[in-house]
Amino acid sequence: LLLAFIQKIEAKMILKALTSGARSMLPAIYILMFAWTIAGIIGSLETGKFMASLASGNIPFALLPAVLFILAGLTAFSTGTSWGTFGIMLPIAADMAMGSHSSMMLPMLAAVLSGAVFGDHCSPISDTTILSSTGAGCHHIDHVLTQLPYAVLVALISLGGYIVLGFTESVWLGLASSCVLFLLGLVWLKWQQPKNTNA
């Protein structure tokens, strides 16, 4: 507003810009209100704790980093919040690691963090996703669907790295396998591109 007054823009134009800007934000506000309502209900039902408790059964320890990655992703996707998933699953992952292999504490916490960020990034009820689509001026579901293939591809690469990490208990081998899978993914994407044919 200060810059508008310095540039001597008419008050009528400023009011018109304010009303059109507020009108363009209404769909995002509606979606956010519904998303927060759904997240609140899911939080009250303790869905995240239930999903995390599924991992504490008879799952082999070597698969736990990968399972925690998947569970954190599903929890964040269904609740629309990565921070809420951190709060639910980090203590559970820490307890699991301390109860079996304390040396795997950091990799298991990393699996929860990365899985939660992946799930939040893909979630249609995440506030960041909603505001990103609104800021870009595109339809909300179109924004979700266009970013899904890239996010899922990287999640599969990460999942492969966590599986190798779980079986070898070596962070370096997990990272190396993720790098190899990433390069293979790039080659596959390049191969999927249509050939440029000159007629």
C-alpha positions in Angstrom: 0.0 0.0 0.0 2.8 2.4 0.8 4.4 1.8 -2.6 1.0 2.3 -4.3 0.6 5.7 -2.5 4.2 6.7 -3.4 3.4 5.9 -7.1 0.2 7.9 -6.7 -2.1 5.1 -7.9 -5.8 6.0 -7.6 -7.6 4.8 -4.5 -10.2 3.3 -6.8 -7.6 1.1 -8.5 -6.1 0.1 -5.1 -9.6 -1.0 -3.9 -10.2 -2.9 -7.1 -6.9 -4.7 -6.8 -7.6 -5.6 -3.1 -11.0 -7.0 -3.8 -9.9 -9.1 -6.9 -6.9 -10.4 -4.9 -9.1 -11.4 -2.0 -11.6 -13.0 -4.4 -8.8 -15.1 -6.0 -7.7 -16.4 -2.6 -11.2 -17.6 -1.6 -10.9 -21.1 -3.1 -7.6 -21.7 -1.3 -9.2 -20.6 2.0 -12.1 -23.0 1.5 -9.8 -25.9 0.7 -7.6 -25.0 3.6 -10.5 -24.9 6.0 -11.8 -28.3 4.8 -8.2 -29.7 4.9 -7.7 -28.5 8.5 -11.0 -30.0 9.5 -10.1 -33.4 8.0 -6.6 -33.2 9.6 -8.2 -32.4 12.9 -10.6 -35.4 12.7 -7.7 -37.7 11.6 -5.6 -36.4 14.6 -8.5 -37.0 17.0 -8.9 -40.6 15.7 -5.1 -41.1 16.2 -4.8 -42.5 12.7 -1.0 -41.8 12.7 -0.4 -43.8 15.9 -2.4 -46.7 14.5 -0.4 -46.7 11.3 2.9 -46.5 13.1 1.8 -49.4 15.5 1.5 -51.6 12.4 5.3 -51.5 12.0 6.0 -52.6 15.6 4.8 -56.2 15.0 6.8 -59.1 13.6 8.6 -57.2 10.8 12.2 -58.1 10.2 14.5 -55.3 11.4 16.2 -55.1 8.0 13.0 -53.9 6.5 12.1 -51.4 9.2 13.8 -48.3 7.6 11.8 -49.0 4.4 8.6 -49.7 6.3 9.0 -46.5 8.4 9.5 -44.6 5.2 6.3 -46.0 3.7 4.2 -45.5 6.9 5.5 -41.9 7.3 4.6 -41.2 3.7 1.1 -42.7 4.1 0.5 -40.9 7.4 1.6 -37.5 6.0 -0.4 -38.0 2.8 -3.6 -38.9 4.8 -3.2 -36.1 7.4 -1.7 -33.4 5.1 1.1 -32.5 7.6 4.7 -33.5 7.7 5.3 -31.9 11.1 2.4 -33.8 12.6 3.8 -37.0 11.2 7.2 -36.1 12.7 5.6 -35.7 16.1 3.8 -39.0 15.9 6.5 -41.3 14.3 9.9 -40.0 15.4 9.5 -41.2 19.0 8.2 -44.6 17.7 11.2 -44.9 15.3 13.6 -44.0 18.1 12.1 -46.5 20.4 12.3 -49.2 17.8 15.9 -48.4 17.0 16.9 -48.3 20.7 15.2 -51.6 21.3 17.1 -53.5 18.7 20.0 -51.7 16.9 20.9 -48.3 18.4 23.4 -47.8 15.5 20.5 -47.5 13.1 18.8 -44.7 15.1 19.8 -41.9 12.6 18.9 -43.8 9.5 15.5 -44.8 10.9 14.8 -41.2 11.9 15.8 -40.1 8.5 13.4 -42.6 6.9 10.6 -41.0 8.9 11.6 -37.5 8.0 11.9 -38.2 4.3 8.8 -40.3 4.1 6.8 -37.6 5.9 8.0 -34.9 3.5 7.2 -37.1 0.5 3.7 -37.7 1.8 3.1 -34.1 2.6 4.3 -33.0 -0.8 1.9 -35.3 -2.6 -1.1 -34.8 -0.3 -4.0 -32.9 -1.8 -5.0 -31.6 1.7 -1.6 -30.3 2.5 -1.5 -26.5 3.1 1.7 -26.1 1.1 0.2 -28.0 -1.9 -3.0 -25.9 -1.7 -1.1 -22.6 -1.5 1.3 -23.7 -4.3 -1.5 -24.4 -6.7 -3.2 -21.1 -5.8 0.0 -19.1 -6.2 0.6 -20.7 -9.6 -3.0 -20.0 -10.6 -3.7 -23.6 -11.7 -6.4 -26.1 -10.7 -5.6 -27.7 -7.4 -6.0 -31.3 -8.5 -4.0 -30.6 -11.7 -1.1 -29.4 -9.6 -1.3 -32.6 -7.4 -1.4 -34.9 -10.4 1.4 -33.2 -12.4 3.9 -33.4 -9.5 3.0 -37.0 -8.5 5.1 -38.9 -11.1 8.3 -37.0 -10.1 7.7 -37.4 -6.4 6.8 -41.1 -6.7 9.8 -41.8 -8.8 12.1 -40.2 -6.3 10.3 -42.0 -3.4 10.8 -45.4 -5.1 14.5 -44.6 -5.5 14.7 -43.6 -1.8 12.8 -46.8 -0.9 15.4 -48.9 -2.7 18.2 -47.1 -0.8 16.4 -47.7 2.5 16.1 -51.4 1.7 19.8 -51.7 1.0 20.5 -49.7 4.1 18.4 -52.0 6.2 20.1 -55.2 5.0 23.7 -53.9 5.0 23.4 -51.4 7.9 25.7 -49.2 5.9 24.7 -45.6 5.1 27.2 -45.4 2.3 25.9 -48.5 0.5 22.4 -47.2 0.9 23.4 -43.8 -0.6 25.4 -45.5 -3.4 22.4 -47.7 -4.3 20.1 -44.6 -4.3 22.6 -42.9 -6.7 22.6 -45.8 -9.0 18.8 -46.1 -9.0 18.6 -42.3 -9.6 20.9 -42.6 -12.7 18.8 -45.6 -13.9 15.7 -43.5 -13.4 17.2 -40.7 -15.5 18.1 -43.1 -18.3 14.5 -44.6 -18.2 13.0 -41.1 -18.3 15.2 -40.2 -21.3 14.2 -43.4 -23.0 10.5 -42.6 -22.4 10.7 -39.3 -24.3 9.2 -39.4 -27.8 11.8 -39.5 -30.5 12.2 -36.3 -32.5 11.6 -37.4 -36.1 12.0 -34.9 -39.0 9.7 -35.7 -41.9 
